[in-house]
Amino acid sequence: MSEQNQQPVFQIQRIYLKDLSLEQPNSPAIFLEQDGPNIEVAVDVGAEALAETIYESTVTITVTAKIKDKVAFLVEGKQAGIFEAANIPAEQLDPLLGIGCPNIIYPYLRANIADAITRAGFPPVHLAEINFEAFYQQRLQQLAEQQQQQQQGSGLLMPDGTPAKH
């Protein structure tokens, strides 16, 4: 093989809005409330291979706004990107898909969610920047802990801290 064929390749093929939903279960009465909403944000990241060197990376954000105990709105958006990644070492591919690609996709999703909330009649919610590297490291640690619990058996611990036996 020639030297040129071994060069790492990373290209954006397409960025697209895969899913967007908006619920306003308590409208129009919720617009009469005087209190400001309490905002909760949940984030999820995913990636899957579509072909030998083509991958889809997704970022999903769920924004729930409650006033007292009533849901003002719930917006869930899933932004995706199709990326070409060739000649990238295996140990670098997972972080690329779990950190690099979400960093590219997230600004599009953030704008789409803010637009949906504004169009729903609410003040825009400007989502903060996300450190996808820290998010990725958290997920790795959670997976490692789950694997460790599965290897230890039931995962139940006795009061003295030793694994429970069947």
C-alpha positions in Angstrom: 0.0 0.0 0.0 1.1 3.5 -0.7 2.0 6.0 2.1 -1.1 8.1 1.1 -3.6 5.3 1.7 -2.4 5.0 5.4 -3.1 8.7 6.2 -5.8 9.1 8.9 -9.0 10.4 7.5 -11.8 12.2 9.5 -14.5 14.0 7.6 -18.0 15.2 8.4 -20.4 13.6 5.8 -23.6 15.1 7.2 -25.1 16.8 10.3 -28.9 16.3 10.7 -31.7 16.6 13.2 -32.8 13.0 13.8 -35.6 13.6 16.3 -37.3 16.5 18.0 -40.3 16.4 20.2 -42.1 19.0 22.3 -44.8 18.5 24.9 -46.8 21.2 26.7 -49.2 19.1 28.8 -50.4 22.0 30.9 -50.8 24.7 28.3 -52.4 27.2 28.2 -52.9 27.4 32.0 -49.2 27.2 32.6 -48.7 30.5 30.9 -50.7 32.2 33.7 -48.2 31.0 36.4 -46.1 33.8 37.9 -43.2 31.6 39.1 -40.3 30.8 36.9 -39.7 27.3 35.8 -37.2 24.8 37.3 -35.2 23.4 34.4 -33.7 19.9 34.3 -31.4 18.8 31.5 -30.4 15.2 30.7 -27.7 14.3 28.1 -26.9 11.1 26.3 -24.3 10.3 23.6 -24.2 7.3 21.2 -22.3 6.0 18.2 -22.7 3.2 15.8 -20.9 1.9 12.7 -22.8 2.3 9.5 -20.2 0.9 7.2 -16.5 0.0 7.4 -15.3 3.6 7.9 -18.6 5.4 8.3 -20.1 6.1 11.7 -23.1 7.8 13.1 -22.7 9.8 16.3 -25.7 11.1 18.2 -26.3 13.5 21.1 -29.6 13.5 22.8 -30.8 16.3 25.2 -34.0 16.2 27.2 -35.0 19.5 28.8 -37.9 19.4 31.3 -39.3 22.6 32.7 -41.5 22.5 35.8 -43.4 25.2 37.6 -44.2 24.0 41.1 -45.3 20.4 40.4 -46.6 20.9 36.8 -44.6 20.3 33.6 -44.5 23.5 31.6 -42.7 21.8 28.7 -40.6 18.9 27.8 -38.3 19.0 24.8 -36.2 16.1 23.6 -33.9 16.5 20.6 -31.5 14.1 19.0 -28.9 15.5 16.7 -26.8 13.2 14.6 -23.8 13.3 12.4 -22.4 10.9 9.8 -18.6 10.8 9.9 -15.9 9.1 7.9 -13.1 7.8 10.0 -10.4 5.7 8.3 -6.9 4.6 9.2 -7.5 5.8 12.8 -5.9 3.6 15.5 -8.5 1.5 17.4 -7.6 3.1 20.7 -8.3 6.6 19.3 -11.5 5.7 17.4 -13.7 5.3 20.5 -12.7 8.7 22.0 -13.1 10.3 18.6 -16.7 9.1 18.4 -17.4 9.7 22.1 -15.8 13.2 22.4 -14.8 14.7 19.1 -18.0 14.0 17.2 -20.4 15.1 20.0 -18.4 18.4 20.2 -19.2 19.0 16.5 -22.9 18.0 16.8 -23.8 19.7 20.1 -24.0 23.4 18.9 -26.5 22.4 16.2 -28.7 20.6 18.8 -28.4 23.4 21.3 -29.7 25.9 18.7 -32.5 23.5 17.6 -33.7 23.1 21.2 -33.6 26.8 22.0 -35.6 27.5 18.8 -38.2 24.8 19.7 -38.7 26.3 23.2 -39.0 29.8 21.9 -41.5 28.7 19.2 -43.5 27.0 22.0 -44.0 30.4 23.6 -41.5 30.2 26.4 -38.3 32.2 27.0 -35.4 30.5 25.3 -33.3 28.1 27.4 -29.6 28.5 26.5 -27.9 25.2 27.3 -24.4 25.5 28.7 -21.3 24.1 27.1 -20.8 20.4 27.8 -17.3 18.9 28.5 -17.8 15.7 26.4 -14.3 14.5 27.5 -15.4 14.5 31.2 -18.8 12.9 30.1 -16.9 10.2 28.2 -14.6 9.5 31.2 -17.7 9.2 33.5 -19.3 6.7 31.2 -16.1 4.6 31.0 -15.9 4.6 34.8 -19.6 3.5 35.0 -19.0 0.7 32.6 -16.0 -0.5 34.5 -17.9 -0.5 37.7 -20.8 -2.4 36.1 -18.4 -5.0 34.8 -16.7 -5.3 38.1 -20.0 -5.9 39.9 -21.0 -8.5 37.3 -17.7 -10.3 37.9 -18.2 -10.3 41.6 -21.5 -12.1 41.3 -24.8 -10.5 42.4 -23.3 -7.2 43.2 -24.9 -7.3 46.7 -22.7 -6.5 49.6 -23.0 -7.8 53.1 -22.9 -5.2 56.0 -19.1 -5.8 56.4 -18.6 -4.9 52.7 -17.9 -8.5 51.4 -19.8 -9.7 48.3 -22.9 -11.7 49.1 -22.7 -15.5 48.3 -25.6 -17.4 46.7 
